[in-house]
Amino acid sequence: MVERKIKTIYDVVCPFCGTLCDDLEVDIDIKEDSVIEVRNGCQIGTKKFFSSNPSGHRYLKPRIKTNGEHKEVSWDEAIDAAADILVKAKRPLLYGFSSTECEAQSKGVELAEILGAILDNTASVCHGPSLLAIQDVGAPLSTLGEYKNRADLVIFWGSNPVHAHPRHLGRYSEFVRGYFRKDGRNDRFIIVVDPRNTHTAQIADLFIQVKPNEDYELINAIRAVLRGVELDVKEVSGVSIEKIRELVDMLKLCNFGVIFFGMGLTQTLAHHRNIDAAICLTRELNDHTKFLLEPMRGHYNVTGANQVFTWNTGYAYSIDFSRGYPRYNPGEFSSVDLLIKDEVDSSLIVASDPASNFPAAAVKNLFKHPLISIDPHETPTSAFADVVLPAAFAGIECEGTAYRMDSVPLRLRKVKNAPGECISDKEILEKLIIKVKEKLGE
Amino acid sequence: MAEIKLKLKKKPELPLEADIITPDNLVGKTIAEIKKLAIYHGKEVVKLGDFFDISGKSTDINDTKIIIEGDLSNVKRIGEKMSGGEIVVNGNVGMHVGNQMNGGKITVNGNADDWAGAMLQGGELEINGDAGHYVGAAYRGFWQGMKNGTIKVKGKVGNETLAWVNGSKPGNRFPKLICGSAGAFLGIHSHGGIIIVEGDSDRCAGADQVRGTIVIKGKISRLLPSFKKIGEVNEIELPNGEKITGKYIEYSGDHSVAKNHSKIDKKTGEISNSSNGRLYIAA
């Protein structure tokens, strides 16, 4: 039997989803520098740790595309080629940033400012509408600990945490015992509003099946009933008025309620207006009881990307530096709209895979122009990139800061070394900044 | 009337930001001076003369007419913050045409992109074609959008037209929109705008409106549940005194807005959940 030297690292923060669980235990084979066991994590988070192990998918050296083939080159050559693309571009796009640490994100802002580029993060295809609504009507938010200790009515609207944030229910919202909710699940009433009977809906106390894309009307009706208005209609979005009245009574009678909302609200028709209405509902419910809401952020550090971009530029995403100062307008400077209109002439993608998620028309234009990808492993985006810069996994192979979905910063830990010549996103962007400055003659 | 003529030489590859093209900026300048004015092509600063052939002259702002020819669908911010004079665009125009203008007139003989006449403070914007989303709307995070002036769109307008429009009867400000047909969330968060739709409207017109009048001469695809039918009328009197005749069904709303404060009726002692917003749909 081969003797293995195992090191266990405790209290590791999981760099997968916005829940950012901070109680993982990871066993590392010191000799091979690989992950052999992850405890406490959910299936998805555990898989991410294993995917950092050396495999055919991981890039070990920088690559440049010549004659349609990727060729391994040295770091100097690759950085030079990447800087060349960015300096020559009239309207470069810097996109991604949500799956890397805050230190790298701030370097991204610096690079965008030097280049006069467009800076965007994945919020523009995810919870960007939530941010728009918050800018319009404010937001009554709190940290997750408050919900865990106090909430006795929990609504999941257009979100399915059983699949997307598997440990959210166990750590903060459903099964966990809180200070004032000593009996855990029995002390909480769970409501799920969704067009589909999801697995979250199946473990809820009340499931309200709303017609697809008609959430706005339902929230609107709830607000009117809450105000004491007799409505002319018998049914709204597939829900009867009697059921809406029952629901409103429940909302008013609870001690502490919370709405967790997901992409079911932000990315269906009406987008930010759904959130606008949900925020207004939450605000109006505070006339009767305590009510808060919380966006269920997807990527583990998309909240961090919004925070870092905001404290550096004043805006959370969709930022244009082309006139030397930051300007903000989703729809005009957001990546998907820019790419569909073919308004960018080169792109740098950091820790993201737009080729898998963006509309086909946008991806087509993305591939038409020079493309640089900073990614630890092969993705549809990096496979078509002109320059691939291999990165270390943030939170597994390098340290950093990440923000949980409720904007609480947590320190990511390094559990193993990066394979090959991989370096952290922050170091790659630092190298790029130096090279770009050199080429611009600064 | 003194005229300045601009002709686009070639369609720019990247969006051209030409917020310099307003009577305020061009008046009293020689052609050579106008040609040297800076505009933005991507992150490059270029000269107006690089992209436009320019001729004509002017001395007084209110007597200035700027005529622009060519496909300007990639040219943004024409007429930004203009305060007088006239601009005529013969062709399609890009985003933000006439945004925040407070006087004068812009005529677009073609289609306009998003944010046409955003946060208009006064003046007149006429689009003889279709317009994009957010016509006359407030920019992100602003609580007061279009405050005065008129927007006329012959074709259809997109979603969230006239969001956060802010009119005032005591202040004698009546922001007004007349359009052919409208997208979803027409006049959302309206605080006293006048909107007349000659044709149909998509879902949720008048959502969250506190005050304001919306007249739809066609059909609405989905009426919000928080609007309540009052009855049928034969004549509508708009806040600015104008009248529209014809058979309409009058609705009050939006009743979901908490700002429509509930009042106790002095005679009956009952709480009335009234609303100052009105929506008229053709009977």
Interface residues (C-beta under 8 A of the other chain):
Chain A: K90 R91 L115 G116 A117 L132 Q135 D136 Y216 E217 N220 A221 R223 A224 R227 G228 V229 L231 D232 V233 V236 L269 A270 R273 D276 A277 C280 R283 E284 D287 F321 S322 R323 Y328 N329 P330 G331 E332 E343 D345
Chain B: E13 L14 P15 E17 Y40 H41 G42 K43 E44 M95 D114 W115 H133 Y134 Y139 R140 G141 W143 E160 A184 F185 I188 H189 C204 A207 D208 R222 L224 P225 S226 F227 K228 K229 D254 H255 S256 V257 A258 N260 S262 I271 N273
